[in-house]
Amino acid sequence: MERFELHILAADRVFYEGACESVVVPTVHGQYGIQAHHSNLIAPIVPGSLEFQPADGARRVAAVSAGMVKVENNQVLVLA
């Protein structure tokens, strides 16, 4: 599976940075899935569960607060 760079930033620290195969973020319109080469996007995130699959294949889950997600040039930035 193709990969993209994922950056998950909390208010006080970097939570995760690295290659990723997929990420699912909670938005006001429901869960939103992102994979490599996704079209550009900026969307609000609501409190909930964020799931991502790093390059090692182990699915990870994290609780997130309100924030935003930005997808651009095969990079995903999550601020929560």
VOPA-762188 format. One record per atom (N, C-alpha, C, O): atom name; residue in three letters; y, z, x. Coordinates in steps of 0.02 Angstrom, whole numbers, plus 32768, in hexadecimal, padded with zeros to 4 digits. Atoms other than C-alpha are relative to their C-alpha. Example, Ala and Ser with C-alpha at 12.3 -4.5 7.8 and 13.67 -1.06 7.14 Angstrom:
2
  fimi  sero    yy    zz    xx
     N   Ala  7FC5  8000  802D
    CA   Ala  7F1F  8186  8267
     C   Ala  803C  8000  802D
     O   Ala  803B  8021  8061
     N   Ser  7FC5  7FFD  7FD6
    CA   Ser  7FCB  8165  82AC
     C   Ser  8037  8025  7FD9
     O   Ser  806E  802D  7FF2
//
This chain:
80
  fimi  sero    yy    zz    xx
     N   Met  7FC5  8000  802A
    CA   Met  8000  8000  8000
     C   Met  803E  8000  802D
     O   Met  8040  8020  8061
     N   Glu  7FC2  8002  7FD8
    CA   Glu  80AF  7FD9  803F
     C   Glu  8026  8042  7FFA
     O   Glu  801C  8069  7FCB
     N   Arg  7FDD  7FC0  7FFC
    CA   Arg  8123  8066  806E
     C   Arg  804C  7FF7  8000
     O   Arg  8065  7FC0  800C
     N   Phe  7FB7  7FFD  7FFD
    CA   Phe  81DA  8097  8064
     C   Phe  8012  8043  801E
     O   Phe  7FE8  8070  8023
     N   Glu  7FE7  7FC0  7FE5
    CA   Glu  8243  8121  80B2
     C   Glu  8018  802C  7FC7
     O   Glu  8040  8017  7F9E
     N   Leu  7FEC  7FD0  8033
    CA   Leu  8256  81BB  8045
     C   Leu  8024  803A  8021
     O   Leu  800D  8054  8053
     N   His  7FD9  7FC7  7FE9
    CA   His  82DA  8241  8061
     C   His  800C  802D  7FC4
     O   His  802D  801A  7F94
     N   Ile  7FF5  7FCF  8036
    CA   Ile  82D5  82DB  7FF1
     C   Ile  8029  8038  801F
     O   Ile  8012  805B  804C
     N   Leu  7FD2  7FCE  7FE4
    CA   Leu  8369  834D  8012
     C   Leu  800F  8035  7FCC
     O   Leu  8026  8026  7F95
     N   Ala  7FEC  7FC7  802A
    CA   Ala  8380  83FA  7FC6
     C   Ala  8046  8013  8014
     O   Ala  8061  7FFA  8045
     N   Ala  7FBC  7FEB  7FF2
    CA   Ala  8428  8450  7FC3
     C   Ala  8006  801F  8045
     O   Ala  803B  801A  8065
     N   Asp  7FFB  7FDA  7FC2
    CA   Asp  83FE  84B6  805E
     C   Asp  7FD5  7FE4  803A
     O   Asp  7FD9  7FFE  8072
     N   Arg  802C  8019  7FCA
    CA   Arg  837F  844D  80C0
     C   Arg  7FE2  7FBC  7FEE
     O   Arg  7FE6  7FA5  7FB5
     N   Val  8027  803D  800A
    CA   Val  831C  83AE  80D6
     C   Val  7FBB  8015  7FE9
     O   Val  7F99  803A  800C
     N   Phe  8042  7FEE  801A
    CA   Phe  8280  83BF  806A
     C   Phe  7FCB  7FD1  801A
     O   Phe  7F94  7FE8  802C
     N   Tyr  8030  8031  7FE6
    CA   Tyr  8229  831E  80A0
     C   Tyr  8026  7FC2  8017
     O   Tyr  8055  7FAC  7FF7
     N   Glu  7FE8  8041  7FE8
    CA   Glu  8251  8284  8108
     C   Glu  7FC6  7FDD  8020
     O   Glu  7FA4  7FF9  804B
     N   Gly  8036  8026  7FE1
    CA   Gly  81D5  81FD  8132
     C   Gly  7FE9  7FC6  7FD5
     O   Gly  8005  7FB8  7FA0
     N   Ala  801C  8039  8024
    CA   Ala  816F  8168  80FB
     C   Ala  7FDC  8018  7FC1
     O   Ala  7FBE  804E  7FC0
     N   Cys  801B  7FEC  8041
    CA   Cys  8135  816C  8047
     C   Cys  7FE6  7FC1  7FDC
     O   Cys  8000  7F8A  7FE5
     N   Glu  801C  8038  8027
    CA   Glu  80CB  80FF  7FD3
     C   Glu  801A  7FFE  7FB9
     O   Glu  8021  7FC8  7F9C
     N   Ser  7FE5  7FFE  8044
    CA   Ser  810E  813A  7F2B
     C   Ser  8022  8042  7FF3
     O   Ser  8012  8075  8013
     N   Val  7FDF  7FC2  8015
    CA   Val  8180  81BA  7ED9
     C   Val  800D  7FF9  7FB5
     O   Val  801E  7FC3  7F9D
     N   Val  7FF1  7FFD  8047
    CA   Val  8195  81EE  7E23
     C   Val  8032  8038  7FF6
     O   Val  8025  8072  8007
     N   Val  7FCB  7FD0  800A
    CA   Val  8237  8245  7DF3
     C   Val  800E  800B  7FB6
     O   Val  8008  7FDC  7F8F
     N   Pro  7FEF  7FF3  8046
    CA   Pro  8268  829A  7D4F
     C   Pro  8048  7FEB  7FF2
     O   Pro  8076  8003  8013
     N   Thr  7FBC  8015  8012
    CA   Thr  82FE  8244  7CFE
     C   Thr  800C  800F  7FB6
     O   Thr  7FDF  8025  7F93
     N   Val  7FEF  7FF4  8046
    CA   Val  8358  8254  7C58
     C   Val  7FD8  7FD3  7FD1
     O   Val  7FD3  7FE1  7F95
     N   His  8027  802E  8029
    CA   His  82ED  81C2  7C1A
     C   His  7FB5  8007  800C
     O   His  7F8F  7FDC  7FF7
     N   Gly  8047  7FF4  7FF2
    CA   Gly  8246  820A  7C54
     C   Gly  7FF0  7FF7  804A
     O   Gly  801D  7FF1  8073
     N   Gln  8017  8007  7FBA
    CA   Gln  81DF  81FA  7CF4
     C   Gln  800D  7FB8  8017
     O   Gln  8000  7F89  7FF2
     N   Tyr  7FF0  8042  7FE5
    CA   Tyr  8216  8169  7D63
     C   Tyr  7FDB  7FF6  8042
     O   Tyr  7FE5  801D  8071
     N   Gly  8027  800D  7FC4
    CA   Gly  819F  8120  7DE4
     C   Gly  8021  7FCD  802E
     O   Gly  803E  7F9C  8016
     N   Ile  7FE1  802C  7FCE
    CA   Ile  81DB  80CE  7E85
     C   Ile  7FCC  7FF1  8036
     O   Ile  7FAA  801E  804E
     N   Gln  802B  8016  7FC9
    CA   Gln  8177  8069  7F04
     C   Gln  8028  7FD5  8030
     O   Gln  8064  7FC9  8025
     N   Ala  7FDE  8028  7FCD
    CA   Ala  81A1  7FFE  7F9B
     C   Ala  8022  7FC3  7FE1
     O   Ala  8008  7FA5  7FB2
     N   His  7FD9  803B  8013
    CA   His  8224  7F75  7F83
     C   His  8019  8004  7FB8
     O   His  8023  7FD1  7F97
     N   His  7FE4  7FF7  8043
    CA   His  8263  7FBF  7EDF
     C   His  8047  7FE7  7FFE
     O   His  8069  7FE8  8032
     N   Ser  7FBB  8017  8005
    CA   Ser  8306  7F78  7E9F
     C   Ser  8030  803B  8009
     O   Ser  801D  8075  7FFF
     N   Asn  7FCE  7FCC  7FF5
    CA   Asn  83A5  7FD7  7EC7
     C   Asn  800C  8028  7FC0
     O   Asn  800B  800C  7F89
     N   Leu  7FFB  7FD5  803A
    CA   Leu  83C3  806B  7E55
     C   Leu  8025  8040  8013
     O   Leu  801C  8059  804B
     N   Ile  7FE5  7FBD  7FFB
    CA   Ile  842B  8108  7E40
     C   Ile  7FF6  801F  7FBB
     O   Ile  800A  8002  7F88
     N   Ala  800F  7FE0  8041
    CA   Ala  83F2  8182  7DB8
     C   Ala  8004  804C  8007
     O   Ala  7FF5  8067  803C
     N   Pro  8000  7FB6  7FFF
    CA   Pro  8409  8239  7D89
     C   Pro  7FB8  801B  7FFA
     O   Pro  7F8E  7FFE  7FD9
     N   Ile  8040  7FDD  8004
    CA   Ile  8376  82AF  7DA0
     C   Ile  800A  803F  7FD7
     O   Ile  803E  8060  7FDD
     N   Val  7FFD  7FC2  8027
    CA   Val  8352  833B  7D26
     C   Val  7FCE  8032  801F
     O   Val  7FA0  801D  8042
     N   Pro  8030  7FD0  7FE6
    CA   Pro  82F8  83DE  7D52
     C   Pro  7FB9  7FEF  7FE8
     O   Pro  7FAE  7FDD  7FAE
     N   Gly  8046  8010  8011
    CA   Gly  823D  83C2  7D57
     C   Gly  7FD5  7FF9  803E
     O   Gly  7FE3  8018  8072
     N   Ser  8032  8008  7FCB
    CA   Ser  81AD  838B  7DC4
     C   Ser  8008  7FBB  8020
     O   Ser  8008  7F88  7FFE
     N   Leu  7FFC  803E  7FDA
    CA   Leu  81BF  8307  7E4D
     C   Leu  7FBD  7FF9  8024
     O   Leu  7FA6  8027  8045
     N   Glu  8040  800D  7FDE
    CA   Glu  811E  82B8  7E8E
     C   Glu  800B  7FC8  8033
     O   Glu  802D  7F97  8024
     N   Phe  7FFB  8036  7FCF
    CA   Phe  8111  8252  7F2D
     C   Phe  7FC0  7FFD  8029
     O   Phe  7F9C  802E  8032
     N   Gln  803C  800B  7FD7
    CA   Gln  8088  8207  7F98
     C   Gln  8015  7FE6  8044
     O   Gln  8024  7FAA  804B
     N   Pro  7FEE  8016  7FBD
    CA   Pro  80B0  8204  8051
     C   Pro  7FCD  7FCF  801D
     O   Pro  7F9A  7FC2  7FFE
     N   Ala  802B  8031  7FE0
    CA   Ala  8060  8188  80C8
     C   Ala  7FB9  801B  800D
     O   Ala  7F8A  7FF3  8012
     N   Asp  8043  7FE4  7FF3
    CA   Asp  7FCE  8201  80E7
     C   Asp  7FD4  7FFF  7FC2
     O   Asp  7F99  8010  7FC6
     N   Gly  8028  8007  803D
    CA   Gly  7F96  81E6  8032
     C   Gly  7FF9  803E  7FD6
     O   Gly  7FDF  803A  7F9E
     N   Ala  8007  7FC1  8026
    CA   Ala  7F9E  829D  7FFA
     C   Ala  803A  8007  7FCF
     O   Ala  8074  800E  7FE4
     N   Arg  7FCB  7FFA  8032
    CA   Arg  7FFE  82A8  7F56
     C   Arg  801E  8047  8003
     O   Arg  7FFA  8078  8007
     N   Arg  7FDD  7FC0  7FFE
    CA   Arg  8081  8332  7F58
     C   Arg  802D  8007  7FC3
     O   Arg  8046  7FD5  7FA9
     N   Val  7FD7  7FF1  803B
    CA   Val  80E1  8385  7ECB
     C   Val  8034  8034  8014
     O   Val  8024  8064  8038
     N   Ala  7FCB  7FD0  7FF2
    CA   Ala  8188  83E0  7ED4
     C   Ala  802A  8009  7FC2
     O   Ala  8035  7FD9  7F9C
     N   Ala  7FD1  7FF2  8036
    CA   Ala  81F9  8433  7E55
     C   Ala  8045  7FEC  8017
     O   Ala  8059  7FFB  8050
     N   Val  7FBC  8014  7FEF
    CA   Val  82A8  83E8  7E52
     C   Val  8031  8017  7FCB
     O   Val  8020  801F  7F91
     N   Ser  7FC9  7FEF  802D
    CA   Ser  834D  841B  7E06
     C   Ser  8024  7FBF  7FEE
     O   Ser  800F  7F89  8002
     N   Ala  7FD7  803B  8010
    CA   Ala  83CF  83A5  7DC0
     C   Ala  801B  7FE1  8040
     O   Ala  8028  8004  8071
     N   Gly  7FE7  8023  7FC5
    CA   Gly  840A  8322  7E3B
     C   Gly  8004  7FB6  7FF3
     O   Gly  8013  7FA0  7FBC
     N   Met  7FFE  8049  8006
    CA   Met  8401  8268  7E5C
     C   Met  7FCF  7FE0  802F
     O   Met  7FB9  7FFD  8060
     N   Val  802B  8028  7FD6
    CA   Val  8392  81E2  7EA4
     C   Val  8024  7FBD  800C
     O   Val  8042  7FA1  7FDF
     N   Lys  7FE3  8040  7FEE
    CA   Lys  83CF  8147  7F01
     C   Lys  7FCB  7FD7  8024
     O   Lys  7FAB  7FEF  8052
     N   Val  802E  802F  7FE0
    CA   Val  8364  80B1  7F2E
     C   Val  8029  7FC6  801B
     O   Val  804E  7FA6  7FF5
     N   Glu  7FDB  8037  7FE2
    CA   Glu  83AA  8032  7FA8
     C   Glu  7FDF  7FEC  8041
     O   Glu  7FCF  8016  806B
     N   Asn  801B  801B  7FC1
    CA   Asn  8363  7FC2  8031
     C   Asn  7FBE  8021  8014
     O   Asn  7FB5  8032  804E
     N   Asn  8042  7FE3  7FF4
    CA   Asn  82B2  8008  8022
     C   Asn  8003  8048  801A
     O   Asn  7FD7  805F  803E
     N   Gln  7FF8  7FB8  7FF1
    CA   Gln  82F2  80BB  8038
     C   Gln  8010  8024  7FBF
     O   Gln  8037  800C  7F96
     N   Val  7FF3  7FD7  803C
    CA   Val  82F1  8143  7FB3
     C   Val  801D  8042  8018
     O   Val  8002  8063  8043
     N   Leu  7FDF  7FC1  7FF1
    CA   Leu  8367  81D7  7FBB
     C   Leu  8000  802A  7FC0
     O   Leu  801A  8014  7F8C
     N   Val  8000  7FD1  8038
    CA   Val  834A  826C  7F47
     C   Val  802A  803B  8015
     O   Val  801D  805C  8047
     N   Leu  7FD6  7FC5  7FF6
    CA   Leu  83D3  82F0  7F3E
     C   Leu  7FF5  802F  7FC6
     O   Leu  8005  801E  7F8D
     N   Ala  800F  7FD0  8037
    CA   Ala  839F  8389  7EDB
     C   Ala  800A  8047  8017
     O   Ala  8001  8076  7FF1
//
